[in-house]
Amino acid sequence: MDPQQVIIHVRFGPNGRVIQISERPAKLTPDQWFDMLNTRVGSNYRPLACGRGAFRLARTTVEVFKQETARPG
């Protein structure tokens, strides 16, 4: 895998809520992080089997999103 790429793994519960997602900023819930990613880079999401999915993003993009969520307000 390219070191400049990040794969954000998502796991969903039976009710459709996000129960686990990688690279999540502490300020956001799993659902909030997924919703933000899905809104901004949803075309980079791929559903997987067994209630899972993944976003494949550039590391710089993930860092920008994390910085944006860290800002007060």
Contact map, one row per residue, 1 for C-alpha under 8 A:
1110100000000000000000000000000000000000000000000000000000000000000000000
1111100000000000000000000000000000000000000000000000000000000000000000000
1111110000000000000000000000000000000000000000000000000000000000000000000
0111110000000000000000000000000000000000000000000000000001110000000000000
1111111000000000000000000000000000000000000000000000000111100000000000000
0011111100000000000000000000000000000000000000000000001111100100000000000
0000111110000000000000000000000000000000000000000000011110000000000000000
0000011111000000000011100000000000000000000000000000011110000000000000000
0000001111100000000111000000000000000000000000000001111000000000000000000
0000000111110000011111000000000001000000000000000001110000000000000000000
0000000011111000011110000000000000000000000000000011100000000000000000000
0000000001111111111100000000000000000000000000000011000000000000000000000
0000000000111111111000000000000000000000000000000010000000000000000000000
0000000000011111100000000000000000000000000000000010000000000000000000000
0000000000011111100000000000000000000000000000000000000000000000000000000
0000000000011111110000000000000000000000000000000000000000000000000000000
0000000000011111111000000000001000000000000000000000000000000000000000000
0000000001111001111110000000011001000000000000000000000000000000000000000
0000000001111000111110000000011000000000000000000000000000000000000000000
0000000011110000011111000000010000000000000000000000000000000000000000000
0000000111100000011111110000010011000000000000000000000000000000000000000
0000000111000000000111110000000000000000000000000000000000000000000000000
0000000100000000000011111000000000000000000000000000000000000000000000000
0000000000000000000011111101110010000000000000000000000000000000010000000
0000000000000000000000111111000010000000000000000000000000000000010011000
0000000000000000000000011111100000000000000000000000000000000000000000000
0000000000000000000000001111100000000000000000000000000000000000000011000
0000000000000000000000011111111110000000000000000000000000000000000010000
0000000000000000000000010111111110000000000000000000000000000000000000000
0000000000000000011110010001111111000000000000000000000000000000000000000
0000000000000000111000000001111111100000000000000000000000000000000000000
0000000000000000000000000001111111110000000000000000000000000000000000000
0000000000000000000010011001111111111000000000000000000000000000000000000
0000000001000000010010000000011111111100000000000000000000000000000000000
0000000000000000000000000000001111111110000000000000000000000000000000000
0000000000000000000000000000000111111111000000000000000000000000000000000
0000000000000000000000000000000011111111110000000000000000000000000000000
0000000000000000000000000000000001111111111010000000000000000000000000000
0000000000000000000000000000000000111111110000000000000000000000000000000
0000000000000000000000000000000000011111110000000000000000000000000000000
0000000000000000000000000000000000001111111110000000000000000000000000000
0000000000000000000000000000000000001111111110000000001000000000000000000
0000000000000000000000000000000000000100111110000000000000000000000000000
0000000000000000000000000000000000000000111111000000001110000000000000000
0000000000000000000000000000000000000100111111100000111100000000000000000
0000000000000000000000000000000000000000000111110000111000000000000000000
0000000000000000000000000000000000000000000011111001110000000000000000000
0000000000000000000000000000000000000000000001111111110000000000000000000
0000000000000000000000000000000000000000000000111111100000000000000000000
0000000000000000000000000000000000000000000000011111000000000000000000000
0000000000111100000000000000000000000000000000011111100000000000000000000
0000000011110000000000000000000000000000000000111111110000000000000000000
0000000011100000000000000000000000000000000011111011111000000000000000000
0000001111000000000000000000000000000000000011110001111100000000000000000
0000011110000000000000000000000000000000010111000000111110000000000000000
0000111100000000000000000000000000000000000110000000011111000000000000000
0000111100000000000000000000000000000000000100000000001111101100000000000
0001110000000000000000000000000000000000000000000000000111111100000000000
0001110000000000000000000000000000000000000000000000000011111110000000000
0001000000000000000000000000000000000000000000000000000001111111000000000
0000000000000000000000000000000000000000000000000000000011111111100000000
0000010000000000000000000000000000000000000000000000000011111111110000000
0000000000000000000000000000000000000000000000000000000000111111111000000
0000000000000000000000000000000000000000000000000000000000011111111100000
0000000000000000000000000000000000000000000000000000000000001111111110000
0000000000000000000000011000000000000000000000000000000000000111111111000
0000000000000000000000000000000000000000000000000000000000000011111111100
0000000000000000000000000000000000000000000000000000000000000001111111100
0000000000000000000000001011000000000000000000000000000000000000111111110
0000000000000000000000001010000000000000000000000000000000000000011111110
0000000000000000000000000000000000000000000000000000000000000000001111111
0000000000000000000000000000000000000000000000000000000000000000000011111
0000000000000000000000000000000000000000000000000000000000000000000000111
